[in-house]
């Protein structure tokens, strides 16, 4: 074995080891790969950075940016809104319906972005209609992966395999060339997962939080401004009565407090309302004060005031625009905040940090009744309480340095969706799909055009690109592509294919195709699907050449198998996402995903053999 081949295998082995053990983030691993290849002379410096200009890498980046615009402008949520009407369906019908819709959207939009939106929808269905979220989240993740495998732009893996094929002189894949196989895989996946869903847990993700922290809704005080559409209306005629997630605890008018105000009380300018709401409704109230009212949400005037003890601070902050975000913190025993009220938090001199609302820990007494009988500034902070803070990003470190405080999560301030931008973003998506599918433009050219149109129409802001793009995927692709180049330069791919041909000598081509499918699938279960595609695609092409068979069946085997990492929660990003919610155990992926993987491996081998 040549020394260069040995060096490539050492780098490859270390790469797989770091991926499996997660000693370093994937973007760091990618940088290590690039540097190692250059220092060992396996690639030139220009080849080492070729991944950053590779058509597949740029196409994936462009599609991720388009997905950000679609999510920010409410397009993905708009597509999925009707799903809440499906709550009346039996679970055995609801699961395949959700899977089919998820797969359909994922065929054209980033699978991860789609699954994130569906997670939110499933949470809402779980809370409002008692539908067990554990029965839907894993099927949705699996469906997203299956749907993304139906078109060339469905996943980054498809684009990488296509790019490698073109660089090796193999005919490029068509946009819908393998869609019929992807459709068969999807139907098989829906049937298997629906049947196996009886073994999925019924646990609701919100239950674990409530049991761990025993918390209720966020509580805050708002002040009605003269310009608010709430003025002159009875409580019964406003969102305060209609919204199930907003509870009016009391009304303060001219210093007089009314507990549990009646629905026929007419609201006036200057009224102070103590409300209990979830995070989404609280942000909407603070943003426009209208919720379901008829006044356009685009108005620049704030229609309600946040608590009067922090009003002046907010006005001061308006004069100096800074990047504001919402933080939710958990108060632990020993915290310096214990015994304080929201008003008292100002005495701690936390610059740039404003308390907005408090989420009280439940106890044996009735939480709502106790809060109604107290003014908000009299409620004392206790261990287990959560506090919502408005802060600029530079002040987050001050909270990290405090004893007895844990930052649980961050919330981006609610931004009302602009209907015009939503329609423009939808039109751009359809144009990108149409141009790419018809062959008028390549996927790279169409995605770049779509990104430019979104920027030109202000449907997308550059700062959103910098903060929301998953740069880990970008760097992973850019780092793995030079590894594929090094395998070619050193002859490692030819050496490996020769060893496989010796191993498969005398075996039927169907068996060899199935072995390539199985090896790729197993590798993808522990290594990133994109990294697996980069490693296995050149080997598959070489094996096909050695057998004097067409390369496409072997390339498609690598493409599908790299995507189909169902039997572990670490092979695909959406599986990792739902696994981290704490609902599923490894065994759920190993059992259900394992059965699905075996079936798809056999089915895929049989379908792809028809291309010989």
C-alpha positions as CSV (number, residue, x, y, z in Angstrom):
1,X,0.0,0.0,0.0
2,X,1.3,3.4,-1.0
3,X,2.2,5.8,1.9
4,X,-0.2,8.4,0.6
5,X,-3.1,5.9,0.7
6,X,-2.2,5.0,4.3
7,X,-2.2,8.7,5.3
8,X,-5.6,9.1,3.7
9,X,-7.0,6.1,5.6
10,X,-5.5,7.4,8.9
11,X,-7.2,10.8,8.4
12,X,-10.4,9.0,7.4
13,X,-10.3,6.8,10.5
14,X,-9.6,9.8,12.8
15,X,-12.5,11.7,11.1
16,X,-14.9,8.8,11.7
17,X,-13.6,8.5,15.3
18,X,-14.2,12.2,16.0
19,X,-17.7,12.1,14.4
20,X,-18.7,9.1,16.5
21,X,-17.2,10.3,19.8
22,X,-18.2,13.9,19.2
23,X,-15.0,15.1,20.8
24,X,-15.1,18.1,18.6
25,X,-18.0,19.9,16.7
26,X,-18.3,19.0,13.1
27,X,-17.1,22.3,11.8
28,X,-13.9,22.0,13.8
29,X,-13.4,18.5,12.4
30,X,-13.8,19.9,8.9
31,X,-11.0,22.5,9.6
32,X,-8.7,19.8,11.0
33,X,-9.3,17.7,7.8
34,X,-8.4,20.6,5.5
35,X,-5.2,21.5,7.4
36,X,-4.1,17.8,7.7
37,X,-4.5,17.2,4.0
38,X,-2.5,20.3,3.1
39,X,0.3,19.6,5.6
40,X,0.7,16.0,4.4
41,X,0.7,17.1,0.8
42,X,-2.3,15.0,-0.1
43,X,-4.0,18.0,-1.8
44,X,-2.8,21.4,-3.0
45,X,-3.8,24.5,-1.0
46,X,-6.2,25.3,-3.8
47,X,-7.8,21.9,-3.7
48,X,-8.0,22.1,0.1
49,X,-10.3,25.1,-0.1
50,X,-12.2,23.9,-3.2
51,X,-15.1,22.8,-1.0
52,X,-16.0,26.4,-0.3
53,X,-16.5,27.0,-4.0
54,X,-18.0,23.6,-4.8
55,X,-21.3,23.9,-6.6
56,X,-23.0,21.5,-4.1
57,X,-21.7,23.5,-1.1
58,X,-23.0,26.8,-2.5
59,X,-26.3,25.3,-3.6
60,X,-26.9,23.9,-0.1
61,X,-26.0,27.3,1.4
62,X,-28.4,29.1,-1.0
63,X,-31.2,26.6,-0.2
64,X,-30.7,27.1,3.5
65,X,-30.9,30.8,3.1
66,X,-34.1,30.5,1.1
67,X,-35.5,28.2,3.8
68,X,-34.7,30.9,6.4
69,X,-36.7,33.5,4.4
70,X,-39.6,31.0,4.1
71,X,-39.7,30.4,7.8
72,X,-39.3,34.1,8.8
73,X,-42.1,35.2,6.5
74,X,-44.4,32.5,7.8
75,X,-44.6,30.5,4.5
76,X,-43.7,27.1,6.1
77,X,-46.1,27.8,9.0
78,X,-48.7,28.9,6.4
79,X,-48.4,25.6,4.6
80,X,-48.8,23.7,7.9
81,X,-51.7,25.8,9.4
82,X,-54.4,23.5,8.2
83,X,-52.9,20.6,10.0
84,X,-54.5,21.8,13.3
85,X,-57.9,21.0,11.7
86,X,-56.8,17.4,11.4
87,X,-56.9,17.0,15.2
88,X,-60.3,15.3,14.9
89,X,-58.8,12.4,13.0
90,X,-58.0,9.1,14.7
91,X,-54.3,8.6,15.6
92,X,-53.8,5.8,13.0
93,X,-55.0,8.2,10.3
94,X,-53.3,11.3,11.7
95,X,-49.8,9.7,11.7
96,X,-49.7,8.8,8.0
97,X,-51.4,12.1,7.1
98,X,-48.7,14.1,9.0
99,X,-46.0,12.0,7.4
100,X,-47.3,12.5,3.9
101,X,-47.6,16.3,4.3
102,X,-44.2,16.6,5.9
103,X,-42.6,14.5,3.2
104,X,-44.3,16.6,0.5
105,X,-42.9,19.9,1.8
106,X,-39.5,18.4,2.6
107,X,-39.0,17.4,-1.0
108,X,-38.5,21.1,-1.8
109,X,-37.6,22.9,1.5
110,X,-34.9,22.2,4.0
111,X,-36.0,19.1,6.0
112,X,-34.6,20.5,9.2
113,X,-36.6,23.8,8.8
114,X,-39.8,21.8,8.1
115,X,-39.4,19.5,11.0
116,X,-38.8,22.4,13.4
117,X,-42.1,24.0,12.4
118,X,-43.9,20.7,12.7
119,X,-42.5,20.2,16.2
120,X,-44.1,23.5,17.2
121,X,-47.4,22.5,15.6
122,X,-47.4,19.1,17.3
123,X,-46.7,20.8,20.7
124,X,-49.8,23.0,20.1
125,X,-52.0,20.0,19.2
126,X,-50.7,18.1,22.2
127,X,-51.6,21.0,24.6
128,X,-55.0,21.9,23.1
129,X,-56.4,18.5,22.0
130,X,-54.4,16.0,24.2
131,X,-52.8,14.3,21.2
132,X,-49.7,12.5,22.4
133,X,-46.8,14.3,20.9
134,X,-44.6,11.2,21.3
135,X,-46.7,9.4,18.7
136,X,-46.1,12.1,16.0
137,X,-42.6,13.6,16.4
138,X,-40.5,10.5,15.3
139,X,-42.8,9.8,12.4
140,X,-42.6,13.4,11.2
141,X,-38.7,13.3,11.4
142,X,-38.6,10.0,9.4
143,X,-41.1,11.4,6.9
144,X,-38.9,14.5,6.4
145,X,-35.9,12.4,5.6
146,X,-37.9,10.2,3.2
147,X,-39.5,13.2,1.5
148,X,-36.1,14.9,1.1
149,X,-34.9,11.8,-0.9
150,X,-37.5,12.3,-3.6
151,X,-36.0,15.2,-5.5
152,X,-32.5,16.5,-6.3
153,X,-32.9,19.6,-4.1
154,X,-34.5,17.7,-1.2
155,X,-31.3,17.2,0.8
156,X,-27.7,18.3,0.7
157,X,-26.7,14.6,0.4
158,X,-28.4,14.4,-3.0
159,X,-26.6,17.5,-4.2
160,X,-23.2,16.2,-3.0
161,X,-23.6,12.8,-4.8
162,X,-24.7,14.6,-8.0
163,X,-21.6,16.9,-7.8
164,X,-19.3,14.0,-7.3
165,X,-20.9,12.2,-10.2
166,X,-20.4,15.1,-12.5
167,X,-16.7,15.6,-11.4
168,X,-16.1,11.9,-12.2
169,X,-17.6,12.1,-15.6
170,X,-20.9,10.4,-14.7
171,X,-24.1,11.8,-16.1
172,X,-25.8,14.2,-13.7
173,X,-29.0,13.3,-12.0
174,X,-32.3,14.8,-13.1
175,X,-34.4,16.8,-10.7
176,X,-37.2,14.1,-10.6
177,X,-35.2,11.2,-12.0
178,X,-35.4,9.1,-8.9
179,X,-38.7,10.5,-7.5
180,X,-40.6,7.4,-8.3
181,X,-38.2,5.3,-6.1
182,X,-38.4,7.9,-3.4
183,X,-42.2,7.7,-3.6
184,X,-42.1,4.0,-3.1
185,X,-39.7,4.3,-0.1
186,X,-42.1,6.9,1.4
187,X,-45.1,4.7,1.1
188,X,-43.2,1.8,2.7
189,X,-42.0,4.1,5.5
190,X,-45.4,5.4,6.2
191,X,-46.9,1.9,6.5
192,X,-44.1,0.6,8.7
193,X,-44.0,3.6,11.1
194,X,-47.7,3.8,11.4
195,X,-47.9,0.1,12.4
196,X,-45.0,0.5,14.8
197,X,-46.3,3.7,16.3
198,X,-48.0,1.6,19.0
199,X,-44.6,1.1,20.6
200,X,-43.9,4.9,20.7
201,X,-44.3,6.7,24.0
202,X,-47.3,8.8,24.8
203,X,-45.3,11.2,26.8
204,X,-45.9,14.9,26.2
205,X,-42.7,17.0,26.0
206,X,-44.4,19.7,28.0
207,X,-45.1,17.3,30.8
208,X,-41.4,16.9,31.7
209,X,-41.0,20.6,32.1
210,X,-44.0,20.9,34.3
211,X,-43.0,18.0,36.5
212,X,-39.4,19.2,36.7
213,X,-40.2,22.8,37.6
214,X,-43.9,22.9,38.4
215,X,-44.5,26.1,36.5
216,X,-47.5,28.0,35.3
217,X,-47.9,30.6,32.6
218,X,-46.1,33.9,32.3
219,X,-47.6,36.8,34.2
220,X,-47.2,40.5,33.4
221,X,-48.8,43.9,33.6
222,X,-49.7,45.8,30.4
223,X,-51.0,49.4,30.2
224,X,-53.5,50.4,27.5
225,X,-52.5,53.4,25.4
226,X,-55.0,55.9,24.0
227,X,-54.3,54.7,20.4
228,X,-55.1,51.0,21.3
229,X,-58.0,49.4,19.5
230,X,-59.0,47.9,22.9
231,X,-60.2,51.3,24.2
232,X,-64.0,51.5,24.3
233,X,-64.5,47.8,23.9
234,X,-65.9,45.4,26.5
235,X,-63.6,42.6,27.6
236,X,-66.1,40.2,26.0
237,X,-65.4,41.8,22.5
238,X,-61.6,41.5,22.7
239,X,-59.0,38.8,22.4
240,X,-58.9,38.7,26.2
241,X,-62.1,36.7,26.1
242,X,-61.5,34.8,22.8
243,X,-58.0,33.6,23.3
244,X,-57.7,30.4,25.3
245,X,-54.1,31.0,26.1
246,X,-54.6,34.5,27.6
247,X,-56.2,34.9,31.0
248,X,-57.1,38.3,32.5
249,X,-56.3,38.1,36.2
250,X,-57.3,41.6,37.2
251,X,-57.8,45.2,36.1
252,X,-56.4,48.3,37.8
253,X,-58.2,51.6,37.0
254,X,-57.4,54.8,38.9
255,X,-55.8,52.9,41.7
256,X,-58.8,50.6,42.2
257,X,-58.2,46.9,41.6
258,X,-60.8,44.6,40.3
259,X,-60.1,40.9,40.7
260,X,-61.3,38.6,37.9
261,X,-63.1,41.5,36.0
262,X,-66.4,40.7,34.3
263,X,-66.7,40.4,30.6
264,X,-68.9,43.4,30.2
265,X,-66.5,45.9,31.7
266,X,-65.5,48.6,29.0
267,X,-61.8,49.1,28.7
268,X,-60.4,52.7,29.0
269,X,-57.1,54.4,28.2
270,X,-54.7,54.0,31.1
271,X,-56.2,50.8,32.4
272,X,-53.6,48.3,33.7
273,X,-54.3,44.7,33.0
274,X,-52.6,41.8,34.8
275,X,-52.6,38.9,32.3
276,X,-51.4,35.4,32.2
277,X,-50.2,34.1,28.8
278,X,-47.8,31.8,27.1
279,X,-44.7,33.2,25.5
280,X,-46.1,33.6,22.0
281,X,-49.2,35.5,23.1
282,X,-47.2,37.6,25.5
283,X,-44.9,38.7,22.7
284,X,-47.8,39.5,20.5
285,X,-49.5,41.6,23.2
286,X,-46.3,43.6,23.8
287,X,-45.7,44.0,20.1
288,X,-49.1,45.3,18.8
289,X,-51.6,44.9,21.6
290,X,-54.2,43.9,19.1
291,X,-53.8,40.1,18.8
292,X,-57.0,39.2,16.9
293,X,-58.2,42.8,16.5
294,X,-58.8,44.4,13.2
295,X,-56.0,47.1,13.4
296,X,-53.1,46.1,11.1
297,X,-50.2,44.6,13.0
298,X,-47.7,46.5,10.9
299,X,-48.3,49.8,12.8
300,X,-45.2,51.3,14.3
301,X,-46.9,52.6,17.4
302,X,-46.7,50.4,20.4
303,X,-50.3,50.0,21.6
304,X,-49.7,48.7,25.1
305,X,-47.1,49.6,27.7
306,X,-44.9,47.1,29.5
307,X,-44.9,47.4,33.3
308,X,-44.7,51.0,34.4
309,X,-41.7,50.4,36.6
310,X,-39.5,49.7,33.6
311,X,-41.3,52.0,31.1
312,X,-38.7,54.8,31.3
313,X,-35.9,52.3,30.8
314,X,-37.6,51.0,27.7
315,X,-38.0,54.6,26.3
316,X,-34.3,55.2,26.9
317,X,-33.4,52.0,25.1
318,X,-35.4,53.2,22.0
319,X,-33.0,56.1,21.5
320,X,-30.1,53.7,21.2
321,X,-31.0,50.8,18.9
322,X,-29.4,47.6,20.0
323,X,-29.9,43.9,19.3
324,X,-32.6,42.9,21.8
325,X,-33.6,39.4,22.7
326,X,-35.8,37.7,25.3
327,X,-34.2,35.3,27.8
328,X,-36.0,33.0,30.2
329,X,-34.1,32.2,33.4
330,X,-34.7,29.7,36.2
331,X,-34.2,30.8,39.8
332,X,-32.3,28.2,41.9
333,X,-31.9,28.0,45.7
334,X,-29.2,30.5,46.8
335,X,-29.9,33.0,44.0
336,X,-29.4,36.7,44.9
337,X,-32.9,37.3,43.4
338,X,-34.7,35.3,46.0
339,X,-37.3,37.4,47.9
340,X,-37.2,40.2,45.3
341,X,-40.0,41.4,43.1
342,X,-39.7,42.3,39.4
343,X,-39.3,45.9,40.5
344,X,-36.6,45.0,43.0
345,X,-34.5,43.5,40.2
346,X,-33.5,47.0,39.1
347,X,-31.5,47.4,42.3
348,X,-29.0,44.8,41.2
349,X,-27.8,47.3,38.5
350,X,-27.9,44.8,35.7
351,X,-27.2,47.1,32.8
352,X,-29.3,46.4,29.7
353,X,-31.5,43.8,31.4
354,X,-35.2,44.6,31.9
355,X,-37.6,42.2,33.7
356,X,-40.8,41.7,31.8
357,X,-42.7,38.8,33.4
358,X,-42.6,36.1,35.9
359,X,-43.7,32.4,35.7
360,X,-44.5,31.2,39.2
361,X,-43.7,27.7,40.5
362,X,-46.9,25.9,41.5
363,X,-47.5,24.7,45.0
364,X,-50.4,23.0,46.8
365,X,-52.3,26.2,46.9
366,X,-54.2,27.5,43.9
367,X,-51.7,29.6,41.9
368,X,-54.1,31.7,39.9
369,X,-56.3,32.7,42.9
370,X,-53.3,33.6,45.0
371,X,-51.9,35.9,42.2
372,X,-55.2,37.6,41.6
373,X,-55.3,38.8,45.2
374,X,-51.8,40.3,45.0
375,X,-50.3,43.2,43.0
376,X,-47.7,42.1,40.5
377,X,-45.0,44.1,42.3
378,X,-45.8,42.2,45.5
379,X,-45.1,38.8,44.2
380,X,-41.8,37.5,45.6
381,X,-39.3,35.5,43.6
382,X,-38.8,32.0,45.0
383,X,-36.8,28.9,43.9
384,X,-38.2,27.3,40.8
385,X,-39.7,30.6,39.4
386,X,-38.9,31.6,35.9
387,X,-38.4,35.2,34.8
388,X,-38.6,36.6,31.3
389,X,-36.0,39.3,30.7
390,X,-35.5,41.7,27.8
391,X,-31.8,42.2,27.2
392,X,-29.2,43.1,24.6
393,X,-26.8,40.3,23.7
394,X,-23.9,42.0,25.3
395,X,-25.5,41.7,28.7
396,X,-26.0,38.0,28.7
397,X,-22.6,37.4,30.2
398,X,-23.7,39.3,33.3
399,X,-26.4,36.7,33.9
400,X,-24.0,33.8,33.3
401,X,-21.8,35.2,36.1
402,X,-24.6,35.2,38.7
403,X,-24.9,32.5,41.2
404,X,-28.2,30.6,41.4
405,X,-29.4,31.6,37.9
406,X,-29.7,29.4,34.8
407,X,-30.5,30.6,31.4
408,X,-33.1,28.1,30.1
409,X,-33.8,29.4,26.6
410,X,-33.8,32.5,24.4
411,X,-36.8,33.8,22.5
412,X,-36.6,36.1,19.4
413,X,-39.0,39.0,19.8
414,X,-42.3,38.3,17.9
415,X,-42.4,39.9,14.5
416,X,-45.8,40.3,12.8
417,X,-45.8,38.5,9.4
418,X,-46.2,40.7,6.3
419,X,-48.7,39.1,4.0
420,X,-47.2,40.6,0.9
421,X,-43.7,39.3,1.8
422,X,-45.3,35.9,2.5
423,X,-46.7,35.7,-1.0
424,X,-43.5,37.0,-2.6
425,X,-41.5,34.4,-0.7
426,X,-43.9,31.6,-1.9
427,X,-43.7,32.8,-5.5
428,X,-39.9,32.8,-5.3
429,X,-39.9,29.3,-4.0
430,X,-42.2,28.1,-6.8
431,X,-40.0,29.9,-9.3
432,X,-36.8,28.2,-8.0
433,X,-38.5,24.8,-8.1
434,X,-39.9,25.5,-11.6
435,X,-36.7,26.7,-13.1
436,X,-34.6,23.9,-11.6
437,X,-37.2,21.1,-12.4
438,X,-37.7,22.3,-16.0
439,X,-33.9,22.5,-16.7
440,X,-34.1,26.2,-17.7
441,X,-31.5,26.8,-14.9
442,X,-29.4,24.5,-12.9
443,X,-30.3,24.1,-9.2
444,X,-27.3,26.3,-8.3
445,X,-28.3,29.1,-10.7
446,X,-32.0,28.9,-9.7
447,X,-31.3,28.9,-5.9
448,X,-28.9,31.9,-6.3
449,X,-31.5,33.7,-8.3
450,X,-34.1,33.0,-5.7
451,X,-31.9,34.2,-2.9
452,X,-31.2,37.5,-4.8
453,X,-34.9,38.0,-5.4
454,X,-35.6,37.6,-1.7
455,X,-32.9,40.1,-0.8
456,X,-34.1,42.6,-3.4
457,X,-37.7,42.4,-2.2
458,X,-36.7,42.8,1.5
459,X,-38.1,39.3,2.3
460,X,-34.7,38.5,3.7
461,X,-32.1,40.5,5.7
462,X,-28.4,39.9,5.6
463,X,-28.2,39.8,9.4
464,X,-30.6,36.9,9.5
465,X,-28.4,35.0,7.1
466,X,-25.4,35.5,9.4
467,X,-27.2,34.4,12.5
468,X,-29.6,31.7,11.3
469,X,-27.6,29.7,8.7
470,X,-26.4,26.4,10.0
471,X,-22.7,27.2,9.3
472,X,-21.7,23.8,10.8
473,X,-23.2,22.1,7.7
474,X,-21.5,24.5,5.4
475,X,-18.1,23.9,6.9
476,X,-18.7,20.2,7.1
477,X,-19.3,20.1,3.3
478,X,-16.4,22.3,2.6
479,X,-14.1,20.2,4.7
480,X,-15.2,16.7,3.5
481,X,-15.0,17.5,-0.2
482,X,-11.2,17.9,-0.1
483,X,-11.1,14.5,1.6
484,X,-12.8,13.0,-1.4
485,X,-10.2,14.8,-3.6
486,X,-7.4,13.4,-1.5
487,X,-8.8,9.9,-2.0
488,X,-8.7,10.4,-5.7
489,X,-5.3,11.9,-5.7
490,X,-3.8,9.1,-3.7
491,X,-5.7,6.3,-5.4
492,X,-7.3,5.3,-2.1
493,X,-10.7,5.0,-3.7
494,X,-9.4,2.7,-6.4
495,X,-7.5,0.6,-3.8
496,X,-10.7,0.3,-1.7
497,X,-12.8,-0.6,-4.7
498,X,-10.2,-3.3,-5.7
499,X,-10.4,-4.8,-2.2
500,X,-14.2,-4.8,-2.4
501,X,-14.1,-6.5,-5.9
502,X,-11.8,-9.2,-4.5
503,X,-14.2,-9.7,-1.6
504,X,-17.2,-9.8,-3.9
505,X,-15.5,-12.0,-6.5
506,X,-18.0,-14.5,-7.9
507,X,-20.9,-12.7,-6.2
508,X,-24.0,-11.6,-8.1
509,X,-24.3,-7.9,-9.0
510,X,-27.5,-7.7,-7.0
511,X,-25.6,-8.9,-3.9
512,X,-22.8,-6.3,-4.5
513,X,-25.3,-3.5,-5.0
514,X,-27.1,-4.5,-1.7
515,X,-23.7,-4.6,0.1
516,X,-22.9,-1.1,-1.0
517,X,-26.3,0.0,0.2
518,X,-25.9,-1.7,3.5
519,X,-22.3,-0.5,4.2
520,X,-23.4,3.1,3.4
521,X,-26.4,2.9,5.6
522,X,-24.5,1.5,8.6
523,X,-21.8,4.2,8.2
524,X,-24.5,6.9,8.0
525,X,-25.9,5.8,11.3
526,X,-22.8,7.0,13.2
527,X,-21.3,9.5,10.8
528,X,-23.0,12.5,9.2
529,X,-25.0,11.6,6.1
530,X,-23.1,14.2,4.1
531,X,-19.7,12.9,5.2
532,X,-20.8,9.3,4.4
533,X,-21.8,10.4,0.9
534,X,-18.5,12.1,0.2
535,X,-16.6,8.9,1.3
536,X,-18.7,6.3,-0.3
537,X,-19.7,7.9,-3.7
538,X,-16.2,7.7,-5.2
539,X,-15.9,4.1,-4.0
540,X,-19.3,3.2,-5.6
541,X,-18.2,4.7,-8.9
542,X,-14.9,2.7,-8.9
543,X,-16.8,-0.5,-8.0
544,X,-19.2,0.1,-10.9
545,X,-16.3,0.7,-13.2
546,X,-14.5,-2.5,-12.0
547,X,-17.6,-4.5,-12.7
548,X,-18.2,-2.8,-16.0
549,X,-21.7,-1.8,-14.9
550,X,-23.5,1.6,-15.1
551,X,-22.6,3.8,-12.2
552,X,-26.0,5.3,-11.5
553,X,-27.5,2.4,-9.6
554,X,-24.5,2.4,-7.2
555,X,-24.5,6.2,-6.9
556,X,-28.2,6.2,-6.1
557,X,-27.6,3.4,-3.6
558,X,-25.1,5.6,-1.8
559,X,-27.5,8.6,-2.0
560,X,-30.5,6.8,-0.6
561,X,-28.6,4.8,2.0
562,X,-26.7,7.9,3.3
563,X,-30.1,9.6,3.9
564,X,-31.7,6.5,5.5
565,X,-30.0,6.6,8.8
566,X,-33.1,5.8,10.9
567,X,-31.7,3.3,13.4
568,X,-29.7,5.8,15.5
569,X,-30.6,9.4,16.6
570,X,-27.2,10.8,15.5
571,X,-27.0,10.1,11.8
572,X,-29.5,12.8,10.7
573,X,-30.0,16.2,12.2
574,X,-33.8,16.0,12.6
575,X,-33.5,12.7,14.5
576,X,-31.0,14.3,16.8
577,X,-33.4,17.2,17.3
578,X,-36.3,15.1,18.4
579,X,-34.1,12.8,20.5
580,X,-32.8,15.8,22.5
581,X,-36.4,16.6,23.5
582,X,-36.2,13.8,26.1
583,X,-39.2,11.9,24.8
584,X,-37.6,9.0,23.1
585,X,-34.9,6.5,24.0
586,X,-32.2,5.0,21.8
587,X,-34.3,1.8,21.6
588,X,-37.1,3.6,19.8
589,X,-34.8,4.4,16.9
590,X,-33.0,1.1,17.0
591,X,-36.2,-0.9,16.9
592,X,-38.5,1.1,14.6
593,X,-35.7,2.7,12.6
594,X,-33.9,-0.6,12.4
595,X,-36.9,-2.4,10.9
596,X,-37.5,0.4,8.5
597,X,-33.8,0.4,7.5
598,X,-33.8,-3.3,6.7
599,X,-36.9,-3.1,4.7
600,X,-35.6,-0.1,2.7
601,X,-32.3,-1.8,2.1
602,X,-33.9,-4.8,0.6
603,X,-36.5,-2.8,-1.3
604,X,-33.9,-0.3,-2.5
605,X,-31.6,-3.0,-3.8
606,X,-34.4,-4.6,-5.8
607,X,-35.6,-1.3,-7.3
608,X,-32.1,-0.1,-8.2
609,X,-31.2,-3.4,-9.8
610,X,-33.8,-2.6,-12.5
611,X,-31.5,0.2,-13.7
612,X,-28.7,-2.3,-14.8
